[in-house]
Amino acid sequence: MKAIEGKLVLSFSYKSSQRTVEPYILGFDDRHQLILSAVQLSGGRGAGFRTFHVSELSNLAVTDQKFYGKHPDYNPRDPLFEEKIAQVAA
């Protein structure tokens, strides 16, 4: 939540790949699994919005790098989320 509120870039391992992301929404899906919607900057299959299952993240670190929170593909009403814990203000 600190990273979303402060608009700070995250770094973590996910599916055997190091990722760097701009976190936008943290919350629960319809199966009550904790998920993160974020813009992937590096790692995985390239840049763009991705959804990550938080239980599969490792080596999570909040960086000092800030982001603007104005990505054109950001949907503050993302239907994947049944309940939101934190999100970037629209």
Buried (B, 14 or more C-beta within 10 A) or exposed (E): EEBBEEBBBBBBBBEEEEBBBBBBBBBBBEEEEBBBBBBBBEBBEEEEBBEBEBEEBEEEEBEEEEBEBEBEEBBEEBEEBEEBEBBBEE
